[in-house]
Amino acid sequence: MKKLILSLLLIPAAVRAQQLQFESAAPQTPIEQYFQEENPQYRQSMIFVFYNNEPCGNCPQAIALIEQIYDRYYQNLYGFSIINYQDDDEYNFIETYNLSSPLSVVMVRVNDGAVFGFEKIDNPQNQISDPVSFSDYFRYRVNSFLGSNG
């Protein structure tokens, strides 16, 4: 019984720790190098995961799944960043990528140092009920837009 009570007390702490980790996830590649005006040469295509401050029950799970897919298939091919776009005062992501949903994935295609457009997946948190199907769908979208490397 003591173990059950102790485990119930530890669950909220684990959830808070997971949320802190989610909010402080560091990008694999510094975002600044992609947006500095004095450095217009972009090295590789990017996958951005944009979230906002709206309550979103499935967003942490969707972000975790997207990170797993990225780590497994695209880590050495494309850059990756998780960004709270409501806290963005510097890069104006809201207008640039027409962001309004609680969670969006934006793929930015780069070729020979120049940006060749972007493609967006809105509300992926609504599509994760079947992780295998979502993984296939996500990989299809990335491969179709950025290249069939994964």
One Martini backbone bead per residue (centre of mass of N, CA, C, O) as a GRO file, in nm:
protein
  150
    1MET     BB    1   0.057   0.063  -0.020
    2LYS     BB    2   0.299   0.256  -0.002
    3LYS     BB    3   0.381   0.228  -0.299
    4LEU     BB    4   0.123   0.343  -0.421
    5ILE     BB    5   0.132   0.621  -0.288
    6LEU     BB    6   0.413   0.701  -0.388
    7SER     BB    7   0.347   0.678  -0.693
    8LEU     BB    8   0.119   0.893  -0.689
    9LEU     BB    9   0.311   1.126  -0.594
   10LEU     BB   10   0.520   1.102  -0.848
   11ILE     BB   11   0.358   1.169  -1.103
   12PRO     BB   12   0.349   1.483  -1.102
   13ALA     BB   13   0.659   1.514  -1.109
   14ALA     BB   14   0.701   1.371  -1.381
   15VAL     BB   15   0.524   1.561  -1.549
   16ARG     BB   16   0.680   1.821  -1.487
   17ALA     BB   17   0.950   1.721  -1.600
   18GLN     BB   18   0.846   1.675  -1.886
   19GLN     BB   19   0.761   1.968  -1.941
   20LEU     BB   20   1.037   2.096  -1.901
   21GLN     BB   21   1.175   1.937  -2.122
   22PHE     BB   22   0.991   2.030  -2.351
   23GLU     BB   23   1.047   2.346  -2.314
   24SER     BB   24   1.386   2.294  -2.314
   25ALA     BB   25   1.441   2.207  -2.588
   26ALA     BB   26   1.714   2.164  -2.779
   27PRO     BB   27   1.863   2.224  -3.052
   28GLN     BB   28   2.070   2.070  -3.279
   29THR     BB   29   2.061   2.346  -3.436
   30PRO     BB   30   2.127   2.658  -3.460
   31ILE     BB   31   1.901   2.900  -3.549
   32GLU     BB   32   2.072   3.154  -3.604
   33GLN     BB   33   2.216   3.054  -3.872
   34TYR     BB   34   1.933   3.074  -4.042
   35PHE     BB   35   1.869   3.410  -3.956
   36GLN     BB   36   2.108   3.565  -4.028
   37GLU     BB   37   2.175   3.837  -4.216
   38GLU     BB   38   2.500   3.792  -4.239
   39ASN     BB   39   2.395   3.468  -4.301
   40PRO     BB   40   2.251   3.344  -4.595
   41GLN     BB   41   2.382   3.060  -4.556
   42TYR     BB   42   2.240   2.757  -4.581
   43ARG     BB   43   2.312   2.423  -4.497
   44GLN     BB   44   2.013   2.304  -4.426
   45SER     BB   45   1.747   2.159  -4.385
   46MET     BB   46   1.434   2.203  -4.198
   47ILE     BB   47   1.277   2.112  -3.879
   48PHE     BB   48   0.993   2.253  -3.736
   49VAL     BB   49   0.857   2.295  -3.404
   50PHE     BB   50   0.554   2.454  -3.333
   51TYR     BB   51   0.446   2.626  -3.040
   52ASN     BB   52   0.222   2.723  -2.786
   53ASN     BB   53   0.032   2.838  -2.492
   54GLU     BB   54  -0.180   2.649  -2.540
   55PRO     BB   55  -0.374   2.414  -2.453
   56CYS     BB   56  -0.233   2.067  -2.503
   57GLY     BB   57  -0.265   1.738  -2.454
   58ASN     BB   58  -0.096   1.605  -2.724
   59CYS     BB   59   0.172   1.762  -2.773
   60PRO     BB   60   0.397   1.611  -2.618
   61GLN     BB   61   0.355   1.342  -2.774
   62ALA     BB   62   0.400   1.453  -3.058
   63ILE     BB   63   0.685   1.562  -3.013
   64ALA     BB   64   0.812   1.295  -2.928
   65LEU     BB   65   0.750   1.147  -3.194
   66ILE     BB   66   0.899   1.339  -3.382
   67GLU     BB   67   1.175   1.303  -3.250
   68GLN     BB   68   1.199   1.001  -3.305
   69ILE     BB   69   1.186   1.020  -3.610
   70TYR     BB   70   1.423   1.205  -3.647
   71ASP     BB   71   1.641   1.032  -3.502
   72ARG     BB   72   1.604   0.780  -3.696
   73TYR     BB   73   1.595   0.935  -4.007
   74TYR     BB   74   1.718   1.272  -3.991
   75GLN     BB   75   1.967   1.368  -3.818
   76ASN     BB   76   2.190   1.378  -4.075
   77LEU     BB   77   2.008   1.570  -4.282
   78TYR     BB   78   1.855   1.762  -4.070
   79GLY     BB   79   1.737   2.007  -3.906
   80PHE     BB   80   1.631   2.090  -3.551
   81SER     BB   81   1.338   2.256  -3.396
   82ILE     BB   82   1.199   2.386  -3.091
   83ILE     BB   83   0.924   2.632  -3.084
   84ASN     BB   84   0.799   2.915  -2.925
   85TYR     BB   85   0.613   3.142  -3.109
   86GLN     BB   86   0.506   3.344  -2.881
   87ASP     BB   87   0.821   3.416  -2.791
   88ASP     BB   88   0.864   3.569  -3.067
   89ASP     BB   89   1.059   3.873  -3.139
   90GLU     BB   90   1.273   3.819  -3.388
   91TYR     BB   91   1.151   3.620  -3.648
   92ASN     BB   92   0.844   3.601  -3.728
   93PHE     BB   93   0.685   3.316  -3.759
   94ILE     BB   94   0.384   3.375  -3.786
   95GLU     BB   95   0.401   3.512  -4.067
   96THR     BB   96   0.593   3.331  -4.230
   97TYR     BB   97   0.403   3.047  -4.145
   98ASN     BB   98   0.113   3.082  -4.053
   99LEU     BB   99   0.057   3.077  -3.735
  100SER     BB  100  -0.219   2.921  -3.504
  101SER     BB  101  -0.163   2.662  -3.388
  102PRO     BB  102  -0.045   2.472  -3.125
  103LEU     BB  103   0.069   2.280  -3.370
  104SER     BB  104   0.362   2.276  -3.588
  105VAL     BB  105   0.512   2.174  -3.897
  106VAL     BB  106   0.818   2.291  -4.053
  107MET     BB  107   0.950   2.274  -4.379
  108VAL     BB  108   1.277   2.366  -4.499
  109ARG     BB  109   1.412   2.420  -4.809
  110VAL     BB  110   1.756   2.350  -4.898
  111ASN     BB  111   1.970   2.477  -5.172
  112ASP     BB  112   2.270   2.595  -5.205
  113GLY     BB  113   2.195   2.814  -4.961
  114ALA     BB  114   1.885   2.816  -5.043
  115VAL     BB  115   1.556   2.896  -5.020
  116PHE     BB  116   1.263   2.673  -5.139
  117GLY     BB  117   1.067   2.667  -4.910
  118PHE     BB  118   0.756   2.546  -4.757
  119GLU     BB  119   0.602   2.309  -4.525
  120LYS     BB  120   0.289   2.228  -4.357
  121ILE     BB  121   0.185   2.083  -4.036
  122ASP     BB  122  -0.116   2.075  -3.888
  123ASN     BB  123  -0.210   1.929  -3.602
  124PRO     BB  124  -0.055   1.649  -3.512
  125GLN     BB  125  -0.205   1.584  -3.238
  126ASN     BB  126  -0.465   1.462  -3.411
  127GLN     BB  127  -0.269   1.197  -3.539
  128ILE     BB  128  -0.155   0.995  -3.280
  129SER     BB  129  -0.333   0.737  -3.223
  130ASP     BB  130  -0.143   0.616  -3.464
  131PRO     BB  131   0.191   0.596  -3.470
  132VAL     BB  132   0.248   0.443  -3.734
  133SER     BB  133   0.081   0.617  -3.927
  134PHE     BB  134   0.214   0.882  -3.853
  135SER     BB  135   0.499   0.806  -3.934
  136ASP     BB  136   0.435   0.753  -4.231
  137TYR     BB  137   0.316   1.033  -4.290
  138PHE     BB  138   0.558   1.205  -4.202
  139ARG     BB  139   0.768   1.075  -4.392
  140TYR     BB  140   0.622   1.139  -4.652
  141ARG     BB  141   0.630   1.448  -4.623
  142VAL     BB  142   0.934   1.481  -4.598
  143ASN     BB  143   1.019   1.323  -4.856
  144SER     BB  144   0.850   1.494  -5.059
  145PHE     BB  145   0.992   1.775  -4.984
  146LEU     BB  146   1.312   1.708  -4.903
  147GLY     BB  147   1.337   1.397  -4.955
  148SER     BB  148   1.439   1.043  -5.009
  149ASN     BB  149   1.632   0.971  -4.726
  150GLY     BB  150   1.427   0.810  -4.496
   0.00000   0.00000   0.00000
